[in-house]
Amino acid sequence: MNGKLCLYCSHFYVDIGSPRYSELTPGSNFEMSCAKNVWLFNAFGQSQDAFRRTLERGLTCVHFEKRA
């Protein structure tokens, strides 16, 4: 592996979510996406292989920019 995974790209976005604080303040769900709209990953009902393939999109992506 050459390190060109979406995880290391400056366009990679992840929000691990947050629990709700009360009945009136709902939490947020896990969200992971590409800021260049190459992909959007929905974690619910996805396999580990689908997760891996999503992050490997960076191997061939023309928008890949290594994060500082």
Sequence and secondary structure as in RCSB ss.txt:
>XXXX:A:sequence
MNGKLCLYCSHFYVDIGSPRYSELTPGSNFEMSCAKNVWLFNAFGQSQDAFRRTLERGLTCVHFEKRA
>XXXX:A:secstr
  S SGGGBTTEEEE  B   SSSS  B  EEEETTSS EE  TT  HHHHHHHHGGGGT TT  B  
